[in-house]
């Protein structure tokens, strides 16, 4: 995978893409670190879509784990988790029936 700065991509986008071997994924990075993936679509689009969705799910899962750790929810036991699920479902039900 090739890593390219967002600045370089903005100023020389087409030249940058021409320099990347066909089929290679590009990681665009900004001043704060990695920002975007450019994933080529080749051959079986359905398979490419699945892999992209899998990568996005992994990112979302990592964010959820970080949120749980920051909020202390990663220390909950099974009973506390069940209580939280019930609480959220009740709140959701109240919003949808109102």
N, CA and C of each residue as an Amber inpcrd file, in Angstrom:
protein
   294
   0.8560000  -1.1740000   0.0000000   0.0000000   0.0000000   0.0000000
   0.8960000   1.2290000   0.0000000   0.5710000   2.1580000  -0.8240000
   1.3280000   3.3940000  -0.9320000   0.6490000   4.4740000  -0.0900000
   1.4560000   5.2850000   0.6100000   0.9200000   6.3830000   1.4190000
   1.2870000   7.7050000   0.7570000   0.2880000   8.5630000   0.6320000
   0.4680000   9.8510000  -0.0300000  -0.1700000  10.9300000   0.8390000
   0.4570000  12.0790000   0.8900000  -0.1110000  13.1660000   1.6950000
  -1.3270000  13.7550000   0.9760000  -2.2690000  14.2270000   1.7710000
  -3.4570000  14.8730000   1.1910000  -3.0650000  16.0790000   0.3580000
  -2.0750000  16.8050000   0.8320000  -1.6200000  18.0010000   0.1080000
  -1.1180000  17.6130000  -1.2870000  -0.2720000  16.5880000  -1.3610000
   0.2450000  16.1470000  -2.6550000  -0.8840000  15.6550000  -3.5520000
  -1.8300000  14.9340000  -2.9750000  -2.9440000  14.4220000  -3.7620000
  -3.8060000  15.5610000  -4.3070000  -4.0250000  16.5890000  -3.4820000
  -4.8220000  17.7320000  -3.9540000  -4.1210000  18.4740000  -5.0920000
  -2.8040000  18.6220000  -4.9880000  -2.1050000  19.4140000  -6.0020000
  -1.7330000  18.6140000  -7.2470000  -1.4760000  17.3260000  -7.0960000
  -1.0200000  16.5130000  -8.2210000  -1.8020000  15.2150000  -8.3450000
  -3.0850000  15.2560000  -8.0940000  -3.9140000  14.0510000  -8.0380000
  -3.7570000  13.0760000  -9.1760000  -3.9370000  13.5290000 -10.4060000
  -3.8750000  12.5890000 -11.5300000  -2.4700000  12.0310000 -11.7150000
  -1.4470000  12.8510000 -11.5110000  -0.0570000  12.3720000 -11.6290000
   0.2400000  11.3350000 -10.5550000  -0.2530000  11.5730000  -9.3510000
  -0.0370000  10.6350000  -8.2500000  -0.6800000   9.2950000  -8.5770000
  -1.9060000   9.3200000  -9.0830000  -2.6010000   8.0790000  -9.4130000
  -1.9060000   7.3300000 -10.5510000  -1.3530000   8.0410000 -11.4980000
  -0.6370000   7.3930000 -12.5980000   0.6060000   6.6580000 -12.0970000
   1.2330000   7.1730000 -11.0360000   2.4710000   6.5910000 -10.5170000
   2.2330000   5.3420000  -9.6700000   0.9950000   5.1030000  -9.2800000
   0.6800000   3.9590000  -8.4200000   0.4100000   2.7410000  -9.2960000
   1.0390000   1.6040000  -8.9770000   0.7680000   0.3970000  -9.7580000
  -0.7240000   0.0510000  -9.7500000  -1.2010000  -0.4600000 -10.8720000
  -2.6200000  -0.7890000 -11.0000000  -3.0420000  -1.7850000  -9.9250000
  -4.1470000  -1.4700000  -9.2620000  -4.6980000  -2.3680000  -8.2530000
  -4.2040000  -2.1050000  -6.8440000  -3.2470000  -1.2040000  -6.6710000
  -2.7110000  -0.9500000  -5.3340000  -3.5970000   0.0440000  -4.5840000
  -3.8150000  -0.2120000  -3.3040000  -4.5890000   0.6880000  -2.4530000
  -3.7030000   1.8410000  -2.0120000  -4.2710000   3.0240000  -1.9140000
  -3.5320000   4.2130000  -1.5120000  -4.0820000   4.7010000  -0.1790000
  -3.2020000   5.0290000   0.7420000  -3.5810000   5.6190000   2.0240000
  -3.2500000   7.1000000   1.9550000  -4.2670000   7.9390000   2.0440000
  -4.0640000   9.3810000   2.0540000  -3.9160000   9.8270000   3.5010000
  -2.8780000  10.5930000   3.7850000  -2.6610000  11.0150000   5.1680000
  -2.5440000  12.5260000   5.2400000  -3.0880000  13.0660000   6.3270000
  -3.0290000  14.4950000   6.5790000  -2.0900000  14.7860000   7.7260000
  -2.1530000  15.9920000   8.2370000  -1.2830000  16.3810000   9.3410000
  -1.5890000  15.6040000  10.6100000  -2.8220000  15.1440000  10.7470000
  -3.2280000  14.3940000  11.9350000  -3.0750000  12.8890000  11.7580000
  -2.4530000  12.4540000  10.6590000  -2.2620000  11.0320000  10.4230000
  -3.1440000  10.5260000   9.2990000  -3.3000000   9.1850000   9.1920000
  -4.0920000   8.5950000   8.1070000  -5.5050000   9.1660000   8.0780000
  -5.9870000   9.4230000   6.8640000  -7.2940000  10.0400000   6.7310000
  -8.2460000   9.2460000   5.8350000  -7.7580000   8.7710000   4.6780000
  -8.6420000   8.1100000   3.7190000  -7.9050000   6.9680000   3.0150000
  -8.6740000   5.9870000   2.5750000  -8.1640000   4.9500000   1.6930000
  -8.7430000   5.1870000   0.3100000  -7.9330000   5.0470000  -0.7130000
  -8.4160000   4.9920000  -2.0840000  -8.2480000   3.5420000  -2.5050000
  -9.3580000   2.8910000  -2.7390000  -9.3330000   1.4690000  -3.0540000
  -9.7650000   1.2870000  -4.5040000  -8.8880000   0.7080000  -5.3290000
  -9.2670000   0.5150000  -6.7300000 -10.3590000  -0.5510000  -6.8630000
 -11.2170000  -0.3650000  -7.8210000 -12.2680000  -1.3450000  -8.0930000
 -11.8610000  -2.0880000  -9.3560000 -11.5300000  -3.3440000  -9.1750000
 -11.0940000  -4.1790000 -10.2920000 -11.8590000  -5.4950000 -10.2520000
 -12.1390000  -6.0390000 -11.3760000 -12.7570000  -7.3680000 -11.4230000
 -14.0910000  -7.4310000 -10.7170000 -14.1690000  -8.2800000  -9.7100000
 -15.4100000  -8.5470000  -8.9920000 -15.7340000  -7.3910000  -8.0430000
 -16.6120000  -6.5110000  -8.4650000 -16.9720000  -5.3420000  -7.6720000
 -17.6040000  -5.7550000  -6.3450000 -18.3690000  -6.8260000  -6.3430000
 -19.0180000  -7.2880000  -5.1110000 -17.9710000  -7.6720000  -4.0710000
 -16.9080000  -8.3450000  -4.4680000 -15.8500000  -8.7380000  -3.5290000
 -15.1270000  -7.4930000  -3.0060000 -14.8430000  -6.5500000  -3.8930000
 -14.1820000  -5.3120000  -3.4780000 -15.0590000  -4.5710000  -2.4670000
 -16.3550000  -4.5420000  -2.7300000 -17.2860000  -3.8630000  -1.8370000
 -17.2800000  -4.5210000  -0.4590000 -17.2720000  -5.8550000  -0.4210000
 -17.2330000  -6.5710000   0.8570000 -15.9720000  -6.2420000   1.6360000
 -14.8370000  -6.2090000   0.9540000 -13.5800000  -5.9170000   1.6320000
 -13.5550000  -4.4880000   2.1530000 -14.0840000  -3.5650000   1.3840000
 -14.1480000  -2.1790000   1.8300000 -15.0760000  -2.0500000   3.0420000
 -16.2180000  -2.7110000   2.9970000 -17.1430000  -2.6720000   4.1330000
 -16.5160000  -3.3020000   5.3710000 -15.7420000  -4.3630000   5.1900000
 -15.0500000  -5.0170000   6.3060000 -14.0390000  -4.0490000   6.9340000
 -13.2960000  -3.3300000   6.1000000 -12.3220000  -2.3640000   6.6100000
 -13.0240000  -1.2390000   7.3670000 -14.1470000  -0.7710000   6.8300000
 -14.8990000   0.2890000   7.5030000 -15.4690000  -0.2050000   8.8310000
 -15.9090000  -1.4570000   8.8650000 -16.4390000  -2.0280000  10.1080000
 -15.3450000  -2.1140000  11.1700000 -14.1250000  -2.4770000  10.7520000
 -13.0140000  -2.5490000  11.7060000 -12.7240000  -1.1880000  12.3070000
 -12.7450000  -0.1530000  11.4850000 -12.5170000   1.2070000  11.9850000
 -13.6090000   1.5850000  12.9720000 -14.8500000   1.3000000  12.6280000
 -15.9730000   1.6190000  13.5050000 -15.8590000   0.8700000  14.8320000
 -15.4640000  -0.3930000  14.7570000 -15.3060000  -1.1970000  15.9710000
 -14.2170000  -0.6190000  16.8740000 -13.0790000  -0.2220000  16.2730000
 -12.0070000   0.3930000  17.0620000 -12.4910000   1.6660000  17.7480000
 -13.2830000   2.4740000  17.0320000 -13.8260000   3.6980000  17.6250000
 -14.7670000   3.3710000  18.7770000 -15.5780000   2.3230000  18.6120000
 -16.4940000   1.9100000  19.6750000 -15.7310000   1.4430000  20.9020000
 -14.6560000   0.6780000  20.6870000 -13.8430000   0.2140000  21.8110000
 -13.2180000   1.3920000  22.5510000 -12.7390000   2.3760000  21.7970000
 -12.1380000   3.5590000  22.4200000 -13.1860000   4.3190000  23.2260000
 -14.3870000   4.4900000  22.6510000 -15.4680000   5.1760000  23.3640000
 -15.8210000   4.4220000  24.6420000 -15.9030000   3.0960000  24.5610000
 -16.2290000   2.2800000  25.7380000 -15.1630000   2.4390000  26.8180000
 -13.9150000   2.4700000  26.4050000 -12.8260000   2.6100000  27.3750000
 -12.8580000   3.9790000  28.0400000 -13.0520000   5.0270000  27.2420000
 -13.0900000   6.3920000  27.7750000 -14.2600000   6.5680000  28.7380000
 -15.4060000   5.9770000  28.4170000 -16.5980000   6.1350000  29.2540000
 -16.6690000   5.1250000  30.3970000 -15.7330000   4.1720000  30.4140000
 -15.7210000   3.1740000  31.4730000 -16.6210000   1.9840000  31.2140000
 -17.2790000   1.9600000  30.0680000 -18.1980000   0.8690000  29.7620000
 -17.4700000  -0.4400000  29.4790000 -16.1810000  -0.3830000  29.2330000
 -15.4330000  -1.6190000  28.9810000 -15.2500000  -2.4440000  30.2520000
 -15.6150000  -1.8710000  31.4060000 -15.4760000  -2.5600000  32.6840000
 -16.7980000  -3.1650000  33.1640000 -17.8540000  -3.0480000  32.3400000
 -19.1720000  -3.5330000  32.7470000 -19.2320000  -5.0570000  32.7250000
 -19.9990000  -5.6360000  33.6820000 -20.2140000  -7.0880000  33.6590000
 -21.4610000  -7.3880000  32.8270000 -21.7730000  -8.6600000  32.6460000
 -22.8960000  -9.0610000  31.7940000 -24.2280000  -8.4940000  32.2730000
 -24.4480000  -8.4920000  33.5660000 -25.7130000  -7.9810000  34.1100000
 -25.8520000  -6.4800000  33.8340000 -24.7790000  -5.7410000  34.0230000
 -24.8200000  -4.2990000  33.7590000 -25.0490000  -4.0170000  32.2740000
 -24.4700000  -4.8350000  31.4230000 -24.6690000  -4.6790000  29.9810000
 -26.1340000  -4.9080000  29.6250000 -26.7400000  -5.9640000  30.1770000
 -28.1520000  -6.2500000  29.9260000 -29.0420000  -5.1060000  30.3970000
 -28.7450000  -4.5440000  31.5680000 -29.5160000  -3.4090000  32.0860000
 -29.3950000  -2.1980000  31.1670000 -28.1950000  -1.9490000  30.6640000
 -27.9860000  -0.8220000  29.7520000 -28.7540000  -1.0300000  28.4530000
 -28.7440000  -2.2390000  27.9290000 -29.4880000  -2.5410000  26.7020000
 -30.9780000  -2.3000000  26.9180000 -31.5200000  -2.7660000  28.0340000
 -32.9460000  -2.5590000  28.3330000 -33.2690000  -1.0780000  28.4560000
 -32.3830000  -0.3280000  29.1140000 -32.6000000   1.1130000  29.2880000
 -32.6490000   1.8230000  27.9310000 -31.7220000   1.4980000  27.0660000
 -31.6770000   2.1310000  25.7480000 -32.8980000   1.7380000  24.9190000
 -33.3090000   0.4760000  24.9910000 -34.4930000   0.0330000  24.2420000
 -35.7570000   0.7320000  24.7220000 -35.8870000   0.9060000  26.0540000
 -37.0580000   1.6250000  26.5820000 -37.0650000   3.0660000  26.0880000
 -35.9230000   3.7190000  26.1370000 -35.8320000   5.1120000  25.6780000
 -36.1600000   5.1980000  24.1870000 -35.6510000   4.2620000  23.4120000
 -35.9230000   4.2540000  21.9730000 -37.4140000   4.0260000  21.7000000
 -38.0230000   3.1210000  22.4540000 -39.4450000   2.8240000  22.2740000
 -40.2910000   4.0440000  22.5950000 -39.9100000   4.7620000  23.6710000
 -40.6550000   5.9770000  24.0360000 -40.5780000   7.0280000  22.9210000
 -39.3940000   7.1540000  22.3030000 -39.2400000   8.1550000  21.2320000
 -40.0470000   7.7870000  20.0130000 -40.0940000   6.4990000  19.6660000
 -40.8000000   6.0940000  18.4510000 -42.3080000   6.0710000  18.6070000
 -42.7980000   5.9120000  19.8370000 -44.2550000   5.8920000  20.0370000
 -44.8050000   7.2800000  20.3400000 -43.9600000   8.2230000  20.6160000
 -44.4270000   9.5980000  20.9310000 -44.7080000  10.3790000  19.6930000
